[in-house]
């Protein structure tokens, strides 16, 4: 088995599962219970200083 075939087999199996798990984890990260306040601060960050009439 050549190096190409070995890497291709790895990419088709284990790497695909790893990338899928990473994608699902990163998509779920903002919805974790402790992130509510941090998400609210990030969402309102663009409005800081706008109340002063700037």
C-alpha positions as CSV (number, residue, x, y, z in Angstrom):
1,X,0.0,0.0,0.0
2,X,1.4,3.4,-1.0
3,X,1.5,6.5,1.2
4,X,-1.2,8.0,-1.0
5,X,-3.5,5.1,-0.5
6,X,-2.9,5.1,3.3
7,X,-3.6,8.9,3.6
8,X,-6.6,8.5,1.3
9,X,-8.0,5.7,3.5
10,X,-7.4,7.9,6.7
11,X,-9.1,10.9,5.1
12,X,-12.1,8.8,4.0
13,X,-12.7,7.3,7.4
14,X,-11.2,8.7,10.6
15,X,-10.5,12.2,9.4
16,X,-14.1,12.5,8.2
17,X,-15.5,11.4,11.5
18,X,-13.1,13.8,13.3
19,X,-14.1,16.8,11.1
20,X,-17.8,16.0,11.6
21,X,-17.4,15.9,15.4
22,X,-15.4,19.1,15.3
23,X,-18.1,20.8,13.2
24,X,-20.9,19.6,15.5
25,X,-19.0,20.7,18.6
26,X,-18.3,24.2,17.2
27,X,-21.9,24.6,16.1
28,X,-23.1,23.7,19.6
29,X,-20.5,25.8,21.4
30,X,-22.6,29.1,21.5
31,X,-25.6,27.2,22.9
32,X,-24.0,25.9,26.0
33,X,-25.6,26.9,29.3
34,X,-22.8,29.2,30.5
35,X,-22.5,31.3,27.3
36,X,-25.8,33.2,27.6
37,X,-24.3,36.4,29.1
38,X,-21.3,36.4,26.8
39,X,-23.4,35.9,23.7
40,X,-25.6,38.8,24.8
41,X,-22.6,41.1,25.4
42,X,-21.3,40.1,21.9
43,X,-24.6,40.8,20.3
44,X,-24.9,44.3,21.9
45,X,-21.3,45.3,21.3
46,X,-22.1,47.1,18.1
47,X,-24.5,49.4,19.9
48,X,-22.0,50.7,22.5
49,X,-21.6,54.4,22.2
50,X,-24.7,54.9,20.0
51,X,-26.8,56.1,22.9
52,X,-24.6,59.2,23.2
53,X,-25.7,60.4,19.8
54,X,-22.4,59.5,18.1
